[in-house]
Amino acid sequence: MTSVGIVGVGHMGAAALRILLEQLPNARFLAMDRAPEALARAESLDPQRVSGRVVDVTTEEVDLTGLDLVLNMSGPFFAGSGSLAQDALRSGTTYIDIGDDLEATDSILALDTQAKSAGVALITGAGWSPGVTNWCAARLLDEHPDADGVQVVWATHERNPGGLAPLRHMLHMAVSPCPVWSDGQWIDSPGFVPATAAEFDFPEPLGRIEAYDTAHPEPRTLARYYPRLRNANCKGSLRPAWANAAFSTLGRIGFGYHDLTIDVAGHDVEPAEFLWKLMWARHAAGPQDNEGAALTALMVQVLRGTESDTSGPAGSGSQVLGSLAVLDDAPMSRGTGLGAAVAALAALREPPAAGAWGPEVLPWQVTLSEYERIGLALGGFGPGMQSPAITVSK
């Protein structure tokens, strides 16, 4: 019988678990989290097939013996939860995470030699962005063999403050250098600043948005997997548009750093946690704004051309050859949970090669097909995968 572990069963982990319970009716699941209440909610989804274990992956080793695959959903990943990959190596368990920052990505890729020696596959960044974005890029690069550049764009609009881990990640991106693969070399670009802005035309209802360089790992893993790439970049945008400047400012004045705590009335408080609780208190106090429904969106373009600049591969000498977009009228937890579940299904169907990889190692023919099939069944994904008009303006 297939046995799957899920570490971190908050909003995103629970979304992945619900999908996998339906898609793998004969599998058993081990839910792991440091919060007993989260484990209780996970077990209640199917008490016969889901068991819980209190685990803190940032402070302890985890015995994964007997699991065919483990999904690490316990962000923020820059805080050190990548140690679970070491546990997977010791246990001989296929490892998949939704890591979305460069520190975590590099820590997993650094285990490539060990993973190959152990005969274990470690896959990092298999969520929404990164994740679905990488599979879209893989498809487009297969369809356009003369493309030598990739531009990833994501956008999200949340109707509430969400979980602490996503908030910490968003603030962290504002103070982290963005890796840009430019003319075959790495450069660091600042995150969420107007100097890196570009406009992109998404399908409706999103339409034209402005997006900024963001410290996501798609450029790192795509450039590694596809040696022909000369350019790769990731841009992001928060909706409504004013949130971009707000998060950029909050991150830089101190909320984006995790290397200190503040004494508040005798209690050590992390700045981001204070901000999170403040945002939830304001949300609960209402009344709420009415600036649009929840929305998560991604677009991937492949390009040809060697002339670029620090704003990414869509520079003055680049030609856009093809594009794909996906829109979901739900918070990013649904799209990310679905991406992780699809990655698990693909890895269980055809075990990936031993080594450390980005999500593009999983066949896009399987992952995108399953993502669209399950996503449409969940509702809210509109027409599914779309090919928007090829336009970009600087």
C-alpha positions, 0 to 999 in steps of 0.5 A, spaced: 500 500 500 502 506 498 504 511 504 505 518 503 507 523 509 505 530 509 509 535 513 506 542 515 498 541 514 496 548 514 492 551 509 496 549 503 498 542 506 491 541 508 489 542 500 494 537 498 492 532 503 484 533 501 486 532 493 491 526 494 485 523 499 481 523 493 486 521 487 489 515 491 483 512 494 488 506 497 493 510 500 495 511 507 497 518 509 502 520 515 500 528 517 506 531 521 506 538 524 508 542 530 501 544 531 496 539 534 490 542 532 492 542 525 493 535 526 486 534 528 483 537 522 487 533 518 485 526 521 478 528 521 478 528 513 479 521 513 480 518 520 481 511 517 487 513 512 490 519 516 494 519 522 498 524 525 504 525 529 507 532 532 513 534 529 517 540 528 522 539 522 526 545 524 529 542 530 529 535 530 530 529 525 524 526 522 524 518 521 521 517 514 522 510 514 516 506 510 514 512 507 514 512 499 514 519 498 514 525 503 511 532 501 514 538 505 509 544 506 512 547 512 514 554 510 517 559 510 523 555 507 528 560 508 528 558 515 531 551 515 525 546 514 530 544 508 533 539 513 527 534 512 531 532 505 536 530 509 531 525 513 529 523 506 536 521 504 537 517 510 530 513 510 530 512 502 524 516 501 522 520 495 522 528 497 518 533 494 517 541 497 514 547 495 520 551 497 519 558 493 526 562 496 533 561 493 536 559 500 532 553 500 533 551 493 540 552 493 540 547 499 536 542 496 540 542 489 547 542 494 545 535 495 545 532 488 551 528 489 548 525 496 542 524 493 544 520 487 549 516 491 543 514 495 538 513 489 533 518 492 530 523 488 529 530 491 525 535 488 524 542 490 519 548 488 513 543 486 507 548 488 504 554 484 510 558 483 515 555 482 512 549 480 506 549 475 510 555 472 516 550 471 512 545 467 509 551 463 516 553 461 518 546 460 512 545 455 513 551 451 521 550 451 519 543 448 514 547 443 519 552 441 526 549 440 529 555 438 527 559 445 533 561 449 529 565 454 524 564 459 520 569 463 515 567 469 510 572 472 505 571 478 500 575 481 496 574 487 490 577 491 488 574 498 482 576 501 485 575 508 492 575 511 493 568 510 498 564 514 504 566 518 509 562 513 506 565 506 507 572 510 514 571 512 516 569 505 513 575 502 516 580 506 523 576 506 522 577 498 523 584 499 530 584 502 533 578 498 536 579 492 533 576 486 537 571 481 536 573 474 540 569 469 542 574 464 546 573 457 548 567 461 551 569 467 547 570 474 546 577 476 542 580 483 536 584 482 533 588 488 526 585 489 519 589 488 522 596 486 519 600 480 526 600 477 524 592 475 517 593 473 514 591 466 507 590 464 504 584 462 497 582 459 493 577 462 487 574 460 481 577 463 479 578 469 486 580 471 488 584 464 494 588 464 498 588 470 505 591 473 510 586 476 517 586 479 523 582 479 522 577 485 526 572 489 523 566 486 527 560 484 525 558 477 531 562 474 535 557 478 532 551 476 530 552 469 537 555 467 540 549 470 536 544 467 536 547 460 543 549 458 541 552 452 537 558 456 541 564 456 536 568 460 531 567 465 527 571 470 521 571 475 517 577 476 511 578 481 505 582 483 500 583 489 493 585 488 491 590 489 497 594 486 498 598 492 500 592 496 507 592 492 509 598 495 506 596 502 510 590 502 516 592 499 516 598 504 514 593 510 520 588 508 525 593 508 524 597 515 525 591 518 519 586 518 522 582 512 528 580 517 528 574 521 535 574 525 532 578 531 526 578 535 523 584 539 522 584 547 515 586 547 512 587 555 517 581 557 516 577 551 520 575 545 516 577 538 518 576 531 517 582 527 513 578 522 509 575 527 507 582 530 505 584 523 501 578 522 497 578 528 496 586 527 493 584 520 488 579 522 486 583 528 484 589 523 481 584 518 477 581 524 475 588 526 472 590 519 469 593 515 473 589 509 475 593 503 472 591 496 478 591 492 476 585 488 475 577 489 481 572 491 485 571 485 491 567 483 495 567 476 501 565 473 504 567 466 510 564 462 513 566 456 519 563 452 523 568 448 529 568 443 534 573 443 541 575 446 540 582 448 537 583 455 538 588 461 537 587 469 529 587 468 529 580 465 529 577 458 524 581 455 529 586 453 529 590 447 532 585 443 528 579 445 522 576 441 516 572 445 515 566 441 509 563 446 506 564 452 501 560 457 497 562 463 493 560 468 488 563 473 484 561 479 479 565 483 481 562 489 487 564 494 494 561 492 493 555 498 489 552 493 493 552 487 500 551 491 496 545 494 494 542 487 501 543 484 504 539 490 499 534 490 500 533 482 507 533 483 506 527 488 502 523 483 507 524 478 512 522 482 509 516 484 506 514 477 513 514 475 519 515 480 524 520 478 531 519 477 535 519 483 538 526 484 536 533 486 532 537 482 527 543 480 520 541 478 521 541 471 524 534 472 517 531 472 514 530 465 510 536 464 505 532 459 503 528 466 503 534 471 500 539 466 494 534 464 493 532 471 493 540 474 488 542 469 484 535 470 483 536 477 483 544 477 477 544 473 474 539 477 475 543 483 472 549 480 474 556 479 480 555 473 475 558 468 477 555 461 484 552 464 490 553 461 490 559 456 495 562 451 494 569 452 496 574 446 503 575 446 504 582 448 509 585 453 511 593 454 516 596 458 
